[in-house]
Structure formats: structure tokens, C-alpha cells
Amino acid sequence: MAHRKAMYHVMTFCVGTNERGLTLKPNCKWDGDPNFPFKVSGKSDSDFAKDESGRSVSGWSTFLCGAPISMKSKMQTTTTLSVTEAELVAAVTCAQDMLFEKRVLESIGLRVELPMILEVDNKGVFDLANNWSVGGRTRHITVRTNFLRELKEGGLLKVVWIPTERNSSDLFTKNLQGPSFERHAGVYVSEMISMDSQGEGVGSQDLSHETLGTETVESHQEPGVGLEEHTNEEHDPNVNEMEGYGSKMKHTNKKENNNEGQD
């Protein structure tokens, strides 16, 4: 039952936000120079032991020059023993994606700026990745820790700490409250914007009349005719919204035909 409610919740969100789409807006412009430094970065997060099995959820995303190129949410394959370990698993997985994207760019002759930046919101992961000291409670995760440290020592990766409010990958680990969800979602998606004939941005509401082949009420106004003629039409409350819209279309077309006959 809980899964069905979650499915309905997702479906409702998808239907209600069909004007949203992935935003690919890099923060720099490539001039064709093969030595141009492309910036690969990533953000990782996790939700510790929230599944019935005791496993944590990893969430991470990677960016190319500020534009999102991969976003993932995945149940971790092993049971972690602490929040730091769960965050470390997510950070290592994100670093692996970043290395793959670096190699893809280099394989086509492009250059990647080093070190790549990996942002985490867990102080423990930040300290483990940037220090060679290992505490007794983290000795069992030295393999993953050493992986990040070797990338740092090789100049390939730099792990930095950011507050949770700035970690947009938190979106992929749990259900967030409305304000937090909208703040993080804005990093990846935005409302649909089209271009009119003059190159000005037109929102989806402006396009609705144009798509249906109609104009606004004001554009149909004749000199000396007020809005009352359009707004005071009789309307059956039992008629649904689409039928009501169709009656207005019929009234508009009839009026246009009368005007053509007078001409």
C-alpha cells in the first residue's frame, strides 16, 4: 500500500510539472581551443540506514562546467556501520563517475582541469579524505578511504565540505520538504521556455492560446465593445471545463464570421 501511494505521488508530480525539463546551462563557453580546461565536479550524499534491511541510500550527481550530466540514487549494496561510512560509500561512487567522465573527455582530445572538485556535507568524510590518520572505528573502511586519498595525492581530486543546504544531491537520498525540494531541484530542472519570432522568451502560459490557434479576449475586442459581452455569457455549472472552453471558442468563431460578412 505504501508503494502504491508513493507511485501515485510520483505520477501526480510528473503530470503537474510537465513543463519542467533538464537544464543544460554551462557556466562557461568553449571557443574550440583543444587546451580549453573543462571542469568536472560532483556532489554526493547518503541517507543512513533508512531501509528495512538497514542499508543506506546513496545519492550523487556530476557536472560538466556547471551543467548536470549524471544524477543517480541507489541503494548501497552493503550494510554500513556509521553515517560517515555511508557517506564515504556515496563519495567513492561519485568519484568513480567523475573519473569515467574525465577519461571520456580526454579520449576525444579535450583537457580536464585538475583537480576535480568533489563536494560532501559530512565532516568525517572530509577529514578522512584529506588526512592520513585512521581511527579505530574507521579502520575497516581503509580501502575506500585510501582510494580517495590516492586521487588527492595524484592531483586528480579534491574533496571539499559544503553545508547540507548547498548539497543538491540530498534530493536523491530521501523525500524532502517542499522548500528544500524546490531549492535543490532548481539546480537540475527549470520551467519550459520557448522563443517567439522576435527572440523573446515566452512562458508556457503565453503559448497556450497560440498553440490552440486562438487569441486572448482583448485581441478580439472591437471598438466600443466591453469585456462584459464575453464575461457575462450564460454558463451551465454542470458543463465541465473543456466543454466550457469549447463554447467560448464557438462564440469567438461565430463573431469572426459575422464580421467577415459585414465587410
C-alpha positions in Angstrom: 0.0 0.0 0.0 2.8 2.4 0.8 4.5 1.7 -2.6 1.2 2.4 -4.3 0.8 5.7 -2.5 4.4 6.6 -3.5 3.6 5.7 -7.1 0.6 8.0 -7.1 2.6 10.7 -5.5 5.2 10.5 -8.3 2.6 10.3 -11.0 0.9 13.4 -9.7 4.1 15.3 -9.6 5.0 14.3 -13.1 1.6 15.4 -14.5 1.7 18.6 -12.6 5.2 19.6 -13.7 5.1 18.5 -17.4 6.6 21.9 -18.3 9.8 21.2 -16.4 12.9 19.8 -18.0 16.6 19.2 -17.5 18.5 22.4 -17.7 21.9 22.2 -19.5 23.3 25.7 -19.0 27.1 25.6 -18.6 28.8 28.4 -16.7 31.5 28.9 -19.4 31.7 28.9 -23.2 34.1 26.7 -25.3 35.9 28.6 -28.0 37.1 25.5 -29.8 40.6 25.5 -28.3 41.7 21.9 -27.5 43.5 23.3 -24.5 40.4 24.7 -23.0 40.1 23.5 -19.4 36.8 21.7 -18.9 35.7 21.5 -15.3 34.3 18.2 -13.9 32.7 18.4 -10.4 30.5 16.3 -8.3 28.3 16.2 -5.2 27.5 13.2 -3.0 25.2 12.4 -0.1 23.6 9.5 1.7 20.7 8.7 3.9 21.9 6.3 6.7 20.1 3.0 7.4 16.6 4.2 6.4 15.7 1.0 4.6 14.1 -2.0 6.4 17.2 -4.0 5.5 19.4 -1.5 7.4 21.2 -0.4 4.2 21.7 3.2 3.3 20.8 5.1 0.1 23.5 6.9 -1.9 22.7 9.9 -4.0 25.2 11.7 -6.2 25.4 14.0 -9.3 28.2 15.2 -11.5 28.6 18.4 -13.5 30.5 19.5 -16.6 31.2 23.2 -16.4 28.3 23.6 -14.0 25.8 21.7 -16.2 24.4 18.4 -14.7 25.4 15.4 -16.8 24.6 12.5 -14.4 22.2 12.1 -11.4 21.8 8.9 -9.5 20.1 7.4 -6.5 20.9 3.9 -5.5 20.6 1.5 -2.5 24.0 0.6 -1.2 25.0 -3.0 -1.8 26.5 -3.4 1.7 25.4 -2.5 5.2 27.4 0.4 6.6 28.1 0.8 10.3 28.0 4.6 10.6 26.9 7.7 8.9 30.5 8.5 7.9 30.9 5.1 6.3 27.6 5.5 4.3 28.7 9.0 3.2 32.1 7.6 2.2 30.5 4.9 0.0 28.5 7.6 -1.8 31.6 9.8 -2.2 33.7 7.0 -3.7 30.9 6.1 -6.2 30.6 9.7 -7.2 34.4 9.9 -7.7 34.3 6.9 -9.9 31.7 8.6 -12.2 33.9 11.7 -12.3 36.9 9.6 -13.3 34.9 8.0 -16.1 33.7 11.3 -17.4 37.3 12.7 -17.3 38.5 9.8 -19.4 35.7 10.2 -21.9 36.7 13.8 -22.4 40.3 13.0 -22.7 39.6 10.2 -25.2 38.3 12.8 -27.7 41.2 15.1 -27.3 39.8 17.5 -24.7 41.5 18.6 -21.5 40.1 18.4 -18.0 41.0 20.9 -15.3 42.6 19.2 -12.3 42.0 18.7 -9.5 38.3 17.9 -10.0 36.1 19.0 -7.1 34.0 16.6 -5.1 31.7 18.3 -2.5 30.4 16.4 0.5 28.4 17.6 3.5 29.9 15.2 6.1 32.9 16.3 8.1 34.1 12.8 8.8 34.5 12.0 5.0 36.2 15.4 4.5 38.7 14.6 7.3 39.3 11.0 6.1 39.9 12.1 2.6 42.3 14.9 3.5 44.3 13.3 6.3 46.3 10.1 6.6 45.2 9.4 10.1 42.8 6.4 10.7 40.8 6.0 13.8 39.9 2.6 15.3 36.3 2.9 14.2 37.1 3.6 10.6 39.9 1.0 10.1 37.6 -1.4 8.4 36.9 1.1 5.6 40.5 1.9 4.8 40.2 0.7 1.2 37.7 3.3 0.2 39.5 5.9 2.3 42.8 5.2 0.6 41.1 5.3 -2.8 40.1 9.0 -2.2 43.4 9.8 -0.7 45.4 8.4 -3.7 43.2 10.5 -6.0 44.0 13.5 -3.9 47.8 12.8 -3.7 47.8 12.3 -7.5 46.3 15.7 -8.1 43.1 14.2 -9.7 40.6 15.0 -7.0 39.9 17.5 -4.2 37.3 16.8 -1.5 35.7 19.9 0.0 33.0 20.3 2.6 29.8 22.1 2.0 26.7 22.6 4.2 23.7 20.4 3.6 21.7 23.4 2.4 24.0 23.6 -0.6 24.3 19.9 -1.3 21.8 19.4 -4.1 22.4 15.6 -4.1 20.4 15.4 -0.9 17.5 15.4 -3.4 18.4 11.8 -4.4 18.6 10.3 -0.9 15.2 11.0 0.7 11.8 12.7 0.4 12.4 16.4 1.1 10.0 19.1 2.3 8.7 21.5 -0.3 11.1 24.4 0.1 14.2 22.1 0.2 12.9 20.1 -2.7 12.4 23.2 -4.9 15.7 24.7 -3.9 17.7 21.6 -4.9 15.5 20.7 -7.9 16.3 24.2 -9.3 19.9 23.0 -9.8 18.8 20.4 -12.4 15.5 21.4 -13.9 13.6 24.6 -14.9 10.3 25.6 -16.5 10.0 25.3 -20.3 10.8 28.5 -22.1 10.2 28.9 -25.9 11.3 31.7 -28.2 8.9 33.8 -30.2 9.6 35.4 -33.6 11.4 38.3 -32.0 13.7 36.0 -29.9 12.0 36.9 -26.6 11.3 34.2 -24.1 7.7 33.2 -23.9 6.4 31.2 -20.9 4.1 28.2 -21.2 1.0 30.2 -20.3 1.7 32.6 -23.1 2.0 29.7 -25.6 -1.3 28.1 -24.6 -3.5 30.3 -26.7 -1.1 30.3 -29.6 -0.9 26.5 -29.6 -4.7 26.3 -29.8 -4.9 28.7 -32.6 -6.8 31.4 -30.7 -6.1 34.8 -29.3 -6.8 36.5 -26.0 -10.1 38.2 -25.3 -8.5 41.6 -25.7 -7.4 40.8 -29.2 -11.0 40.1 -30.3 -12.4 43.3 -28.9 -14.0 45.7 -31.3 -14.1 49.4 -30.7 -16.9 50.2 -28.2 -17.4 46.6 -27.1 -16.6 45.9 -23.4 -15.5 42.8 -21.7 -19.0 42.3 -20.3 -20.1 40.8 -23.6 -17.5 38.0 -23.2 -17.7 37.5 -19.4 -21.5 37.6 -18.9 -22.2 34.7 -21.1 -24.6 32.1 -19.6 -22.7 29.1 -18.4 -24.1 25.8 -17.3 -22.4 24.9 -14.0 -22.7 21.2 -14.9 -20.7 21.6 -18.0 -17.1 20.5 -17.5 -14.1 22.8 -18.1 -13.3 21.6 -21.5 -16.9 22.0 -22.8 -17.0 25.5 -21.3 -13.8 26.3 -23.2 -15.3 24.9 -26.4 -18.4 27.1 -26.1 -16.2 30.2 -25.8 -14.3 29.0 -29.0 -17.7 28.6 -30.8 -18.8 32.1 -29.7 -15.5 33.6 -30.9 -15.6 31.9 -34.3 -19.2 32.9 -34.8 -18.4 36.5 -34.1 -15.5 36.4 -36.6 -17.8 35.1 -39.3 -20.3 37.9 -38.7 -17.5 40.4 -39.0 -16.4 39.0 -42.3 -20.0 39.1 -43.7 -20.3 42.8 -42.8 -17.0 43.5 -44.6 
